[in-house]
């Protein structure tokens, strides 16, 4: 059986994702699709719209055959770390190929870019450091450094979010000496950060979330942009839990932690550096909402995404020492769900997997998966008192979701 891997968040699953899965399976000539999916908190340092279990259902009902959770230590990190963790999982579970969406759509340009920058690594790294010293963010420094290296080769643009992720996927494949074959599909119609609906059937997850939060009702105007299963599950989540998750739900907890902590205590938290702890505490004293807080702490050097990740690590009390101890590759395969063919694949090949497969949390050492457990517990606190308990207990009691 031939498996193609995809690295996803599905926040939420939409028609563009369905197109990607179809193209991935066809271009890889694969029998099934394995998705490495972020858990309850995402790469941009924000809570997922709905829980990982509901997003797993969306994936399985729309073409994915196995869903493996990308651990917190990778899912909430910069692109390079995010990619390394995800690739290590796809390698461990035996994927033949990886297919990712990109603004480029040309895998050869990605391969040339990785090789070109490897051959100019010293100069490239020096340029990044020099640009960071001017006060720009790391993503901006990366883009500027890349632009400064003139080349006549067919290189991919590294100022686009999905191109950047794709570049780091290929770097991770090369670094890990992986045999996985990389493939890419050009993003269709909507850009990653589009906040408005631009076409009749394809929209970005950003614009879909914006529409959902604007209405926060069962009749939200997104039906034409998502499969029926997604629409049904979003309505079901609202009915079961009362509302979707967003940072404002967690602001009171974050504010308490900031005002309760000393600067020395905050400096122990992952990504809290360069004295930003003082800025965080000062802003927390005045800000009434999370958005107001973010506006107060935003600088040219610190992107909104990086600041959200810092806030998330404070919220989950994730220390620098914990992240360092976790390493740069995944230590386990947390199974969230599967279809019939997915179950067949697992039964046939799991003895060959190079990492332990976890289908029951209680059967695994809690210390090794503690970051994921903490994240799920904190995620539940974004709900009201009555619905919170249901989600808190789900982390231990929910077996992998099975879809025939």
N, C-alpha and C positions, 0 to 999 in steps of 0.2 A: 504494500500500500504506500502511495506517494503523498506526502503531506506538504502543503505550502503554509508558511507561517505569516501572520500579520501582527503588527504591534499597534494597539488601539486604546482608545479611552471610551468611545461610544457615549458621548455626553450631550445628547442622547444619540442612539442609532438613527441615521436618516438615509434618504435615497442615495446620496453620494457614497455612503458606506456600502450600500447594497451593490452599486455599480462597481466599486472597488473589489468586492468579494467575487463577483462574477468574472471580472477581468483577471483577478489573481488566479483563480482556479483554472481558467482557460489557458492563460499564458504559461502557467507552470505545468499544465496537463496533470493536475493533481486529483487524487481521489477524495481528499478531504482538506478542510481548512482548520488550522490551529491558531487561536488568537491568544496572544499575551496581552492581557488587559489590566490597566491600572485599577487599584482598589477604590476605596471610598474618597481618597484625596488624590489630586491630579498634578500633572507636571507644572502647571502654572500656579501651584500653591493654593488651590481653591477646592472646596468640597464638590464632589460630583452632584449633579442635579438630583439623581436618585441613587439608591444603594447599589453596590456591586452585584447583588443578587438579582435585582430587577434588570440591570444592564446585561447581566449574563443571559437572562431569559430573552431579552431583545436580540442578542447575538445568535443564540441557538435557534430562534424562530425565523431568522433571516439569512441563514446560510453558513454560519460557523458551526463546526462539529466538536471542537474541544475548546474550553476557555480555561486558561491558567492565569492566576493572579500575578501581576508584577508587584513584587514586594514594595512596601512603603519606602525603603532605603534607596530604591531606584526610581519609583514612580513620581517622587516629589523632588527631583533633582534636575540639574542642568542637562542639556542635550547629550553630552558625552557620557555621563554616568547613567542616564536613562537608557541610552542605546546599549551600553555594555551589559547592563543587567538583563535587558530583554533578549539580546542576542545569545547570552549564556543559557537562557531558558530554552530558546528554540533549538539550540545545538544539543542540549541535554535530552530533549524529548524526541530528537531524531527527524527534524524537518529537513526536507530535501532542498527547499528554496524559501526565500523571503520575498514578499511583494509589498512595496510601500507606495503610497501616493506622493506625488511631488508636483511642483509647479513646472519642472523641467520635462519630465516624461521620457528622458533619454538616459538609459542606464550607462551607456558608454561615456557620456560626459561626467557622470559621477565617478566612474572608475578612473578616468583621466585626471579628474580633480584631486582624488585621493593620492594618486601616484605623483602628480605634480607637486603637491604640498609636502609630501614625504621627502621629495628630492630637494625642497627648499625649506625644510623644517626649521633650521636654525634662524634663518632670516625672518621667516613667518612668525616664529615665537617672539623674536626681538621686536618686530613691528607691533605685535599685540601688546606687549608690555609697555612700549613707548606710547601707544594710543591710550591705554588705560590710565597712564600717568597724566594725560591731558584732562581727565575727569569724565570720560565717556564710559558707558556701560560695556560689559564684556561682549555681548552680541554685536554692538556697534564697533568695538575694537576689532573683532573678528572680521567683520565685513570690510572695514577700512584697510586692514592689513592684507586681506585677500586682493582688494582692488589695487593696492600698491605694487603687487607682483605682476608685472605685465607679461602676457603670454599670447602666443598666436594659436595655442591649442584650444580645442572645444571644451571649455570648462563650464561647470554649472554655477549659477549665481548663488552666492551665499548670503543674500540679504532677504531671502524668502523663508518663512518658518518651516515648511515641509522639506524644502531643499536642504536646509541646515540639518534637520533630523536625518534625512536620507544619507547625507554626507557622513554623519556620525555612525549610522548603521554600517556603512561600508568600512569605515575606519575600525569599528569594533570587530567586524568579520575578519579583517586583515590581522588585527592585533591578536585575536583569539585563534588564528590559524584555522578558521572554520571552513568546512567544505560546502556550506550552504550557498546556493546559487542566488545572487541578488537580481531582482526584477523590479521595475517601477511602472506605475500607471499615472498618466497625467491627470491632475485634478480637473474635474469637469465643472465649468461655469463659475461656481462660487469660490472666492478666496477664503482662506482660513479665518481671517479676522473680520470678514464682512459682517456688518451689524444690521443690514437691511436685506430683504428678499429681492434678488436680482433676476430670477427666472421663475418659471411657472412650477417646476418640479424639483429643482436642486437648490438647496440653501445651506449655508454654513451652520455648524452647531452653535456658533456664537449668536447668529441671528435668530435661530430657533429658541434658544434659551431666553433671549431678550423678549421675544414675543410671549413666551410662557410666563415670565415674571411680570410682564406688563398687564396680562389678564388674570393669571393664576386661577383660571377657571377651567372647567371641563370642556368648554366650547372654544378653547384657544385656537387661533387661526393658523394651525401648522399642519393640518391633515394632508395637504397636497405635497408636503416636503418630507414626510416620514411614512414608512410602511404601516399597514393597518395594525400589526402587532405592537409597534412602538406607541402608536396613538392610544391603543387600548391599555397598555401597561402604564403609560403616564397618567391616564385617568384613574386607573386602579390604585396607583401610588398616592395620588391626591386623596382618594376616598379612604385608603387605609391609614395614611400618616398625616393628613391634614394640609401639608404644604411641601414644596420642593426645598432643597437645601441651597443656601447661599451664605456668604460670609457674614451678612448682618445677623443671621441666627446665632452666630458664635461670638459676636462682638462683646457682649457683657462678660463672657468667660475670659476672653483675651485681655480685655481691659483690666479685669480683676488681677490677672496674673502679672501684667505689666506694672500695675500700681502696688502690687504686693511684693514684687521682687526687687532686690538691690541690683545695681549695675554689675557687681561681681557675679551674682547668680545668673544674670542674663548672658554674661560673657561665656558661660559654660554651654549655652545652647548653640546648636549647629547653625552655622552661617552668620551668627551675630559677631561682627568684626568692626574694626576701625572706629570704635567709639559710638557706633550707631545706637547702642543701648540707651544712651542719654537722650537722644532724639526721640526714641520710641516712648520713653517714660514721660517726657515733656508733652508730647502730642496726646498721649492717653489721658492726661489731666484735663485737657480742654475738649477733645473730640466727643461728640454725642453719638455719632454713627461710625461704622467701619469705613464708609466711603470718605467721610470727613477726615478721619484719622489718616487714611492713605494719602489724601491730598496734602496733608500737613508734612508727612515724612518723605514724600516723593522728591527725588533729586535727579540731576542729569546723570549721575554716576550709578544710581540704583534704579533699575527698571521696576515697573509695577509688579512684574512677575517675580523678580528676585525678592522684593519686599514682602509679597504675599507668602513666599516660601519661608522667609524668616519668621513671619507671624505664625505660620502653620507649625513650625518646629517649636516655637514658644508654647503654642496651644497644646501640643502633644508632649511637651517637656522632653524633646529629643536632644540629647547631649552630643557634643562633638565626639566624645569617647565612644559612644554607642555606634555612631555612623562609621567611625574609623575601624572599629572591631568587626563590622559587618562585611568588609572586603568589597572587591569590585566585581564579583560574580555572585549570582544567586546560589543559595545553599539548599533549595528545595523547590519542588513543583507543587503549588497549592491548586488543586483541582476545584474549580467552581461549577463546572457543568459540562455536559456532553450529549451528543445525539447517539442514535443507534450505531452509526458507522464510527463515531468517535469512541464509543465503548469497545467496539470490535478492535480498533487500532490499539487502544490501551491494553486490552487483554493479550493482544498478539506481541506487543513490543515492550511492555513496561519492564520486563526483566533486563532489557538492553539499555534502559535509561541510565544516564550517568549521575542523576540526582534522585533523592527519594521523592516518591509521589505521595502527597498528603491528601487523602480524601476525608479524613476524620481528624479534626484538630486535637481532640483529647488523646490521640495516639502518638502525638509528636511532642518533643520537648518544648515547653512553653518559652524558655529563655531564647531559643533560636528563632522564634517567630513573634517575640514580644512586641516589636515595633508595629507589626500588623494588627495585633490584638489591641494595643493602646489606641491606634488610629481608629479602629472600628468602634471602640467604646466612646471616644470623643465625638465621632461622627454622629452617634445616636443622640448626643446632647443638643443637636440642632433641631430636635423635635420637641413636642410638648410632653408633659409628664406622663400622660396615659399611653402614648404611642412609643415613648422612648424605651420602655422595658422590652417591648417586642423586638426591637432592633438590637438591643443590648444582648439579649439571649440568643439571637440568631447566629452570631459568630461561632458559638460552640455547638448549637443544636441543628443548624441547617446542613443537611447532607448535600453533596453535589447535585445540581439540578439535572434532571434527565428528560430529554425530549425525544420521543420516538421518531 
